[in-house]
Amino acid sequence: MGTSNNAGPRWFGTQIRDRPSHGELVNARHTKNLPGRKSDVQESQWLLKLHTYGLLNNSFQPPSEIRVLRTYWRQRGDHVRGAATCVQRMQKALTQMNVQLANVISDVSGLTGQAIIRAMVAGERDPRKLAELSDPRIHASREEVAKSLEGNWRPELLFVLQQEVEMYDTYQQRIAECDRQLQTHLATFVSVVPTQLTEEASQRKKTKPAKNAPRFELNHELQRIIGVDLTRIDGIDVMVAQTLISEVGLDMSQWKTEAHFSSWLGLCPDNRTSGDKVLARGTRRVVNRAATALRMAAVTLLRSRTYLGAQYRRLRTKLGAPKAITAMAHRLARLVYRMLKYGQQYVDKGAEYYEHRYRRQQIEFLRKKAAKLGLQITVAHT
């Protein structure tokens, strides 16, 4: 029942008065810097006293069905990262053999790259025959592909390449198994909106799925159990939406306001102060997969011609990339909270609307500033 120096969450059991024993998950930071902690026994007694007085808050735990979904999704993510590592090792083996396939093909894990690599493993060494396996859609010509395949076929590197291909296939099989488990488990969730409405919504918005996205209609299932389409928010694709649902669940009543939700994600400013002096500025150092997914979604807004894209570009110019990413992740978290709690649909007003709105705000600010100085500003209409 003792704690450790790590500030992560810890389970501990308590038996208070005549109540039965039960376990709760609390944050060890809440017991940090407390006096009298000399041994595990004294720590246990101190934790019991704090819990008895109601000074320890129970940490967030999603419902059991969400925890099952989270386990499947995290396991799938581990397999995806493992497959990506195999692709990197394939590329390394090709480079060591002086096979510069990456110079003419952007992704060796694609259709053309895998066809050529598997032919190499099968024993083909003729660059022209290997180049004939290229898909017609690639930009490089067959001659350029054949020239990039002139290497030294070292047997030990071919052995490494063969093993990485087999390992890559194994990861793909495991990913497919996780997809089947995800689809089966999502089917047990209660439908919030009629199936017909989700089908119509999916037909209205057809986007190319991500390369590592599940091969079933994940967005359709999420709309069915949520009631809203999170992918309408620019930057949030079906992978980010699934990560958010598997980490935070569907019930937003766990957080009183969107500000509490953003703070729990570690996306709010958390200035460390001593007295009236600010010692450090920035957000809390938390490890939260949902916050990481929102930050990744914010990065994709750089070239987006939407309201959120225009806002991100302005913040990036003003604050720099790291702070702008955190600020936009905070913005996305608030939008997700509103959609999940109130069932609101997100409607993008466009980049032009944001630019006009920002211009009006700047003009109003300058007018107030000029009025204090006894001046008057006249806007020139162009």
N, C-alpha and C positions, 0 to 999 in steps of 0.2 A: 504493500500500500504506500510505499515511499515514492518520492519523486527523484528525478535525475537532474543534471545540469542542463540537459536539452530543454528548450522552451516549447517543444511541441506538445500536442494534446496527450493526456495520460488517462487511462482508466483506473478507477479506484473504487473499492467497495466500502460501503458504510452501513452501520446498523445503529440507528438513532432511536433511543428510548426503547419502546416496545414494537417498533416497526420492523418488518422483515428486511433482511439484507438485500441490497440492490446495487447495481453498478451505474456510474455516471461518467461521462467523458467531459473533462474540464481542461482548460488551458493552463499549463504550468507557469505561464507568465504572471498569472493572477496570484501566485504564491511566492513570487520571486522577491528577494530582499526582505524576507520576514525573519524576525529574530528567533533564536532558540533552536535552530535546526542543527543538531549535533549528531544524530544517528537516525536510522530508519524508523526506529520505534518512536522517537520524538517527532519525526516528520509525520508519521501516521496519526499521532495524537493531535498534532497541530492542524492537519487537514480535516480531521473529524470535527474539531472545534470550529473551524471556519465554515464547514458545511452545515453544522448545527445552527450557526448564527445566520445562515443564508448569504454568506459572503462569496460563495463560489457559484458562478453561473454555468449552467450546463451548455456545452458546445452544441453546435448545429449538427444534427444527424438526419439525413433524409429518410423517408419511409423505406420499408424493406423492399418493395418492388422497384424503387429507384436505385437502391443499393445493388440489387441484382443486375439491373441495367448498367450501372456504373462499372461493375466487375467485368461484364462482357465487353464493354466499350474500351476499358483500360487494357484488357488483355489483347484486344484487336489492335490497339495502338502500339503495344509492344511488338506485335508481329509485323506491323507496317514498318516500324523503325528497324527491325531485324532484316526485313527484305531490302530496305534502302541501304543497309550496311553491306549486304551481299552484292548489290549493284556497284557500290563503290569499290569493292574488292575485285569485281570483274574488270572494272575500268583500270585498276592498278595493274592487274595481270596483263591486260592488253598493252598498256603503256610500256611495261617492262619488256614485252616482246617487240616493241617498236611498231605496234599496230595502232596507228593514229585514227581509229574509227571515230573518236569523239570530235575530230576536226570537221567532219562532214555530216555527222548525225548529232542532233542536239541531245538525244536521250537514248542511251544504249539499252534501256529497259523497254523501249517501244517495240513496235512490230518489226521494223527493219533490223534494229540492233539485236533483238533476241533471235531472229531467224539466222543472221550471220554468225552469231556466237555459238548457237546450237549446231550449226553446220561445221564450225571449227572443231567443236568437241567430238562430233561424229567422225572426223578424219579428213574433211575437205581442206585443202591447202591452196588451191588455185585462186588467186585474187579475182580473176574475171568471173569465174563461176560463183564465187561468193557475192560479187557485186550484182549479179543477176537476181539475187534474192531481195534487192532493194524495192521498197514500195514506190509506185509511180508518183506518190504525192510529195516525196522529199525533194528538196531544191537541188541537191548535188547530182551531177550526172553520174552515169555508170563508170565512166573513166576516172572521175575523181574518187569515187568510192573504191575502185580497184587499186588505185595508186596508194590510198591510205591503208590498204590491207597488205602491203608488202613489208613483212616483218620477219624476224627470226623465230621459228617455231620451237622454242625451248620446251622439252618434255615436262620439266618440273612445273613450269608456269601453266602449261596446258592441263596438268593434273589439278593445280589450284583452281583454274577456270572451270573445270568440270565439277569440282566439289562445290564451288559457289553457285553454279547453275542448279545443281541438285538441291542445295540448301534453299535457294530462292524458290524453287518449286514447292518445297516443303512448307515454307512460310505462306505461300499463296494458298495452299490447301488449308492451312490452319486459319487463315483469314476468312476463307469461304465457310469453314465450320462456325466461326464466330458470327458471321453474317446470318447463318441459318438460326443460330440461337437467339440473336437479336430480333430477327423477324418473328420468331415464335413467341418470344417474351413480349414484344410490343403488341402482338395480337391479343394479349390478355388484358390490356388496358381498356378502360371504359371509353367509348366514343363520346366526345363533347359536342361535336357538330355532325350533322348527317353526312353519310359517305358521298352523296351526290354533290354536296357543296365542295368537298375537298377535291373531288375529281374535276369539277369545273375550274377550281382555282389552279390545279396543277396543269390544266390545259391552257389557261391564260398565260402562264409564265413557264416557258420551257427553256431551261438553260442547260448547257453542257455540264454533266456531272464531273466532279473532280476525279483525278486519276485513281486515287485510293478510296473513293467513296464506295459504300456498299452497293451491290448490284441489284438490290430490290428497291422499291419505291419508298425510300426512307422519308423523304419530304412529305409524301402523302400520309404516311403513318404519323408523323409528328403533328401535322395539321389536324388529324383526326382526334388525337388525344389532348392537344393543347387548345384548339379552337381558333388559333391565329397562325399566320404564316410569318415566322421570324426571318425568313430569307428575303422578305420585302425590304428589310433594313439593309442599306447598301453596305457591303463589306462582310456581312454575315451569310455564309453559305450553309449548306445542309450539314457539313461536318462540324462547323462551329456551333450550329444550333443543337446538334445532338450532344456535343460536349457540354453545353450549358445545361441541358435538361438532365443529363446523367450526373452532373455534379451538384446542381442546386435544386432539382426536382421541379414540381409543378405548382407547389403551394408557396406563394409569396407572402403569406401572412406570418411567416417566421420572422420577417423584418418589418418594422412599423412603417418605414418610409423608404423611398428610393435612395435617400442619403444613407440610411442604415445599411442597405444592401450594398451600396458602393463602398462603404467603409469596411464591411465584412470581406469584400473582394480585395481590399488593400489598394484601392484606386483613388482614395481621398488624401488630401494633404494631412500630414501628421507631424506638426512641428514639435520638436523636443525642446522644452523650455525649463529653465531653472529660475524661479522667481519671475522677474520681468524680462529676463534675457533669453533670447532664442539661441539655443545651442546648435541646432541642426534643422534643416528644412527638407521636406520630401515626404514620400509615402512610406507606410510601414513595410518592413521586409517580411512578406508572407509568401508562402508557396501555395498557389491556388491555380488549379488547372483551368478553371473557368476564366480567371483574370488573364491567364496566358493566352487563351483562345481569343479573348476580346482584344488583346494587344495585337495579335496576329491579324485579326480582322481590320484593326485600325490602320495597319501598314498598307493594306490594299487600297486605301482611299486616296492615295497620292494622285493617281491619274483618273479618278472618278469624276464624271461631269454631273455631279449631284450636289444637293445642299450640304451633305456631310463631307463630301470631297472638297468643296470650296472652303468649308470651315477648317478642315484639317490642313489644307495648304496655307491658310492665313496663320494658323497657330504654329505651323512648322517654320514659317518665315520669322515669326516673332519670338518663339521660345526655343527653337531648335527641335531636331527630330525626336530625341528621347522623351522630352517633356510633352511634346505634341502627341506622341503615341499614347502616353498615359492619359492625357486629357481627353482624347477621343475615345479611348477605351472606357473612361468614366462616362462619357456621353452615351456610348452604346449600351452600357450597363443600365443606365436610367431608362432608355427606350425599351430594353428587354423587360425590365421590371414593370413598366406601365402596360405593356402588351400582355404579360402573363397574369398580372393581378386584375386589370380592368377589362381585358379582352379588347383593347383598342387596336385598330389596324393602322399600320404605319403608311403614310402617304408622303412621298418625296416631292418637295416643292421646286426642286431644281437649283442649279448653281446660280442662275441669273437672279432668282428671287433672293438668294442669300447676299449676292453682291449689292443689289439695290437696298436691301435692308441694312447692311453694314454701312453703306454710304449715307443713308439717312441718319443712322446713329452717330456717325462721325460729324455730320453737319450740325446736328443738335448739340453735340458736345462742344464744338467750336463756337457756336452761338452763345452758349452759356459762359464759356471762357471769355469771349469778347465782351459780353455784357458786364462782367465784373471789372473789366479794364476800361469801360466807358466807350467801347467801340461797337460797331454794327457790321455784320457780314451780309453781303448780298450774293446769292447763289446765281452763277451765270448758267443759264439754260442753253445746252448745246443740242 
